[in-house]
């Protein structure tokens, strides 16, 4: 069994991952309203991935004979102001998630919980990838500006995500 402190911090992380899924679904709906079906699809895939992250943490707690405490998920933001604004919010959110994952790692280090530390390394690497993917999208959106052809091609590309 893991310590109460690690149990608590991982339960908090589960909630944050599920919230991320809600947030990205909200953003997906916004993109769909704009007619950007590829962006909407990309965000829907992202939402599913975040829920999978929460479930991975959920399963970890159970596998360690610990307990899961599911808490209320707050209502996500649902009013947005443009595509770049959405992705800037995603980037800021992912940085907060990275910081939160690092807190889990720090606590595991302090308690010499090598199993949790090894487990959470996967999430650290995943967060590096998440942040980079969003930064790349932001760079391209800023580069294209108001060019509708480029936006169309990017929407088509993002819609091909499996």
Secondary structure as a PSIPRED ss2 file (coil, helix, strand):
# PSIPRED VFORMAT (PSIPRED V4.0)

   1 X C   1.000  0.000  0.000
   2 X C   1.000  0.000  0.000
   3 X C   1.000  0.000  0.000
   4 X H   0.000  1.000  0.000
   5 X H   0.000  1.000  0.000
   6 X H   0.000  1.000  0.000
   7 X H   0.000  1.000  0.000
   8 X H   0.000  1.000  0.000
   9 X H   0.000  1.000  0.000
  10 X H   0.000  1.000  0.000
  11 X H   0.000  1.000  0.000
  12 X H   0.000  1.000  0.000
  13 X H   0.000  1.000  0.000
  14 X H   0.000  1.000  0.000
  15 X H   0.000  1.000  0.000
  16 X H   0.000  1.000  0.000
  17 X H   0.000  1.000  0.000
  18 X H   0.000  1.000  0.000
  19 X H   0.000  1.000  0.000
  20 X H   0.000  1.000  0.000
  21 X H   0.000  1.000  0.000
  22 X H   0.000  1.000  0.000
  23 X H   0.000  1.000  0.000
  24 X H   0.000  1.000  0.000
  25 X H   0.000  1.000  0.000
  26 X H   0.000  1.000  0.000
  27 X H   0.000  1.000  0.000
  28 X H   0.000  1.000  0.000
  29 X H   0.000  1.000  0.000
  30 X H   0.000  1.000  0.000
  31 X H   0.000  1.000  0.000
  32 X H   0.000  1.000  0.000
  33 X H   0.000  1.000  0.000
  34 X H   0.000  1.000  0.000
  35 X C   1.000  0.000  0.000
  36 X C   1.000  0.000  0.000
  37 X H   0.000  1.000  0.000
  38 X H   0.000  1.000  0.000
  39 X H   0.000  1.000  0.000
  40 X H   0.000  1.000  0.000
  41 X H   0.000  1.000  0.000
  42 X H   0.000  1.000  0.000
  43 X H   0.000  1.000  0.000
  44 X H   0.000  1.000  0.000
  45 X H   0.000  1.000  0.000
  46 X H   0.000  1.000  0.000
  47 X H   0.000  1.000  0.000
  48 X H   0.000  1.000  0.000
  49 X H   0.000  1.000  0.000
  50 X H   0.000  1.000  0.000
  51 X H   0.000  1.000  0.000
  52 X H   0.000  1.000  0.000
  53 X H   0.000  1.000  0.000
  54 X H   0.000  1.000  0.000
  55 X H   0.000  1.000  0.000
  56 X H   0.000  1.000  0.000
  57 X H   0.000  1.000  0.000
  58 X H   0.000  1.000  0.000
  59 X H   0.000  1.000  0.000
  60 X H   0.000  1.000  0.000
  61 X H   0.000  1.000  0.000
  62 X H   0.000  1.000  0.000
  63 X H   0.000  1.000  0.000
  64 X C   1.000  0.000  0.000
  65 X C   1.000  0.000  0.000
  66 X C   1.000  0.000  0.000
  67 X C   1.000  0.000  0.000
  68 X C   1.000  0.000  0.000
  69 X C   1.000  0.000  0.000
  70 X C   1.000  0.000  0.000
  71 X C   1.000  0.000  0.000
  72 X C   1.000  0.000  0.000
  73 X C   1.000  0.000  0.000
  74 X C   1.000  0.000  0.000
  75 X C   1.000  0.000  0.000
  76 X C   1.000  0.000  0.000
  77 X C   1.000  0.000  0.000
  78 X C   1.000  0.000  0.000
  79 X C   1.000  0.000  0.000
  80 X C   1.000  0.000  0.000
  81 X C   1.000  0.000  0.000
  82 X C   1.000  0.000  0.000
  83 X H   0.000  1.000  0.000
  84 X H   0.000  1.000  0.000
  85 X H   0.000  1.000  0.000
  86 X H   0.000  1.000  0.000
  87 X H   0.000  1.000  0.000
  88 X H   0.000  1.000  0.000
  89 X H   0.000  1.000  0.000
  90 X H   0.000  1.000  0.000
  91 X H   0.000  1.000  0.000
  92 X H   0.000  1.000  0.000
  93 X H   0.000  1.000  0.000
  94 X H   0.000  1.000  0.000
  95 X H   0.000  1.000  0.000
  96 X H   0.000  1.000  0.000
  97 X H   0.000  1.000  0.000
  98 X H   0.000  1.000  0.000
  99 X H   0.000  1.000  0.000
 100 X H   0.000  1.000  0.000
 101 X H   0.000  1.000  0.000
 102 X H   0.000  1.000  0.000
 103 X H   0.000  1.000  0.000
 104 X H   0.000  1.000  0.000
 105 X H   0.000  1.000  0.000
 106 X H   0.000  1.000  0.000
 107 X H   0.000  1.000  0.000
 108 X H   0.000  1.000  0.000
 109 X H   0.000  1.000  0.000
 110 X H   0.000  1.000  0.000
 111 X C   1.000  0.000  0.000
 112 X C   1.000  0.000  0.000
 113 X C   1.000  0.000  0.000
 114 X H   0.000  1.000  0.000
 115 X H   0.000  1.000  0.000
 116 X H   0.000  1.000  0.000
 117 X H   0.000  1.000  0.000
 118 X H   0.000  1.000  0.000
 119 X H   0.000  1.000  0.000
 120 X H   0.000  1.000  0.000
 121 X H   0.000  1.000  0.000
 122 X H   0.000  1.000  0.000
 123 X H   0.000  1.000  0.000
 124 X H   0.000  1.000  0.000
 125 X H   0.000  1.000  0.000
 126 X H   0.000  1.000  0.000
 127 X H   0.000  1.000  0.000
 128 X H   0.000  1.000  0.000
 129 X H   0.000  1.000  0.000
 130 X H   0.000  1.000  0.000
 131 X H   0.000  1.000  0.000
 132 X H   0.000  1.000  0.000
 133 X H   0.000  1.000  0.000
 134 X H   0.000  1.000  0.000
 135 X H   0.000  1.000  0.000
 136 X H   0.000  1.000  0.000
 137 X H   0.000  1.000  0.000
 138 X H   0.000  1.000  0.000
 139 X H   0.000  1.000  0.000
 140 X H   0.000  1.000  0.000
 141 X H   0.000  1.000  0.000
 142 X H   0.000  1.000  0.000
 143 X H   0.000  1.000  0.000
 144 X H   0.000  1.000  0.000
 145 X C   1.000  0.000  0.000
 146 X C   1.000  0.000  0.000
 147 X C   1.000  0.000  0.000
 148 X H   0.000  1.000  0.000
 149 X H   0.000  1.000  0.000
 150 X H   0.000  1.000  0.000
 151 X H   0.000  1.000  0.000
 152 X H   0.000  1.000  0.000
 153 X H   0.000  1.000  0.000
 154 X H   0.000  1.000  0.000
 155 X H   0.000  1.000  0.000
 156 X H   0.000  1.000  0.000
 157 X H   0.000  1.000  0.000
 158 X H   0.000  1.000  0.000
 159 X H   0.000  1.000  0.000
 160 X C   1.000  0.000  0.000
 161 X C   1.000  0.000  0.000
 162 X C   1.000  0.000  0.000
